[in-house]
Amino acid sequence: MRKILFVALSSLALFANAQTQKEQYFKLTRAGFNENNAFATTAFVEQFFRLPGNEGFNASIYRVEEILKRAGFVLQKKNEFEAPLTYRIEKRPMKRDAWEPVDANISIVGENTPLQSFKTNRNMIPINCESTPAEGVTAEVVFVNKASKEDLEGKDLKGKIIFGDVATQRLISLASKVGAIGALGFALPDFNQATKHTTSIQFSPMQPNAGIWALFLSYASKERLKAACLKGKVELKVNIITKTYPSEELTIIANVRGSVKPNERFVYSAHVQEPGANDNASGVGTLAEMASLTAKLVKEGKLKPQRSLTFLWGDEITSTRRYITDDSERAKGILWGMSLDMVGEDTEKTGGTFLLEKMPDPSAIWTRGNDKHSEWGAGEVKEKDLFPHYFNDFVFDICKEQGKFANWTVKFNPFEGGSDHTPFLQNKIPGLLMWHFTDVFYHTDNDRLDKVSAKTMKNVGVSALTVAYTLITANENTASATVSQLKQDALARLKTEFDLSKAAIASGKSVTDEKHIIEVWGRWYVDALATIGKMAVQPQTTRVGSSIKVATLAVEKQTQDYVDALGK
């Protein structure tokens, strides 16, 4: 009895120690993260239409450099571990010239109010579009509706502007075939709610050197021009100014050296390109303040990283993938990756919610109950693609804790892909995405600074930093507490899935199929528990392994009990 009591008290002490570690980091990050700094950086970055190599992209990179230098990061000369805080800017030649929009206007000849202007619709110029002549072009516009065979029949389009109630890209190839000089179209996904947000335009590219110019219309502009065309002949005056120039692709990387295992690291990534405020100026601004606070805490001796911490800003997916694949030895030490993308939303305005996109777990295959895909859409995930790891629940539990503290709504979605977490997963590295969706202003020129919340950026930054700080200093107590928490999460998930399977069987679904779902969830959590064995920086005993075995038995037993209870 005394031995049992001793073990129980020891377990409580370990759990309390781990909790104290996490709570210590929460206190540091909540007190230290300056949301006004994050917002100011976001405001600077969002003023530019950012694409690799163009002036706005590069200005954003150099603004991050200024922040890092002020925080105490020093320019790397030989290697990233030559000082506790280092940074470097990687420069690579671009195969194609950088592209930048400057100005554009569409006016209906004879009307005083412009149909559409770059000043208010800066996504109206397709990426790669060339300029019109300096004086602009004036030509008749022909409405081709959906550009069907019937819509085009009998229409003379040579030397004219094609306008349709269809995606501009579809009209470009048509225009070049029939000798038209330009194309105007409209298309938006339903979640952008075009009839409500009538000035929205999503940015998108066109093929370079297409031989014609093209522009995107908002719903309001499309309806106005359509009404004019249905009344009779309409001429348009169109001016487009864009720039192309040789440039370099820039990536900036900051590193905080670990004192015990510097080659093991946690990597954050925030992409710079794309013209929006939330997407992804908010990620750039949040990550810049996270790096700045980290440097401050290291210099003050309040954070003593045992593993390294890396911050990366660059071109979405490309820069992150390159960081992982360019150095195979470095890649071996990347233990976790996290993407910050669209992390600053004022959700009352955008309609989205904060989401943690999980690594592939069974909910990506069997999406049911409270699991829901965003309107981005489900990916193709099979059982062989599942990625069991404690990282999913570990991060979500910390986000939930910050949510409770700050009255911040935290949700998750099954794996979908499409941002900087994807290269981590493709290279067998645990990787998660922090983001918001569904956002009615996603990829549109209404994604501006007034839709950004400094408070949201702080909640994301606090959560993301607390996760990393805990993991790069993890000891056996941290690992043991994580085993206990993950076991609770596993049992809760199994209960949820069991209830869903009972209901499914009652409605006529296959018992065999429902049992399989429970079994896959059980195996996923058993395998996830095993990954905690490598969490501690310097394991001293076999305590963690023993606790994993006990938790594994509990999960396996509960899984089997539920499978048996589903019947035959």
Sequence and secondary structure as in RCSB ss.txt:
>XXXX:A:sequence
MRKILFVALSSLALFANAQTQKEQYFKLTRAGFNENNAFATTAFVEQFFRLPGNEGFNASIYRVEEILKRAGFVL
QKKNEFEAPLTYRIEKRPMKRDAWEPVDANISIVGENTPLQSFKTNRNMIPINCESTPAEGVTAEVVFVNKASKE
DLEGKDLKGKIIFGDVATQRLISLASKVGAIGALGFALPDFNQATKHTTSIQFSPMQPNAGIWALFLSYASKERL
KAACLKGKVELKVNIITKTYPSEELTIIANVRGSVKPNERFVYSAHVQEPGANDNASGVGTLAEMASLTAKLVKE
GKLKPQRSLTFLWGDEITSTRRYITDDSERAKGILWGMSLDMVGEDTEKTGGTFLLEKMPDPSAIWTRGNDKHSE
WGAGEVKEKDLFPHYFNDFVFDICKEQGKFANWTVKFNPFEGGSDHTPFLQNKIPGLLMWHFTDVFYHTDNDRLD
KVSAKTMKNVGVSALTVAYTLITANENTASATVSQLKQDALARLKTEFDLSKAAIASGKSVTDEKHIIEVWGRWY
VDALATIGKMAVQPQTTRVGSSIKVATLAVEKQTQDYVDALGK
>XXXX:A:secstr
 HHHHHHHHHHHHHHHHHHHHHHHHHHHHHHH  HHHHHHHHHHHHTS   TTSHHHHHHHHHHHHHHHHHT EE
 SS TTSSSEEEEEEEEE SS EEEEEEEEEEETT SS SEETTT TT S BT     TT EEEEEEE TT  HH
HHTT   TTSEEE SS HHHHHHHHHHHT SEEEE    GGG TTTSTT  B  B  TT SSEEEE  HHHHHHH
HHHHHHS EEEEEEEEEEEE  EEEEEEEEE  SSEEEEEEEEEEE  SSBTTTBHHHHHHHHHHHHHHHHHHHT
TS   SEEEEEEEESTTHHHHHHHHS HHHHHTEEEEEEE S  B HHHH  EEEEE  S GGGTS  TT    T
T      GGG    THHHHHHHHHHHHHHHHT  EEEE     STHHHHHHTT  EEEEEEE  TTTTBTT  GG
GB HHHHHHHHHHHHHHHHHHHT  HHHHHHHHHHHHHHHHHHHHHHHHHHHHHHHTT  HHHHHHHHHHHHHHH
HHHHHGGGG SSS  SSHHHHHHHHHHHHHHHHHHHHHHHT  
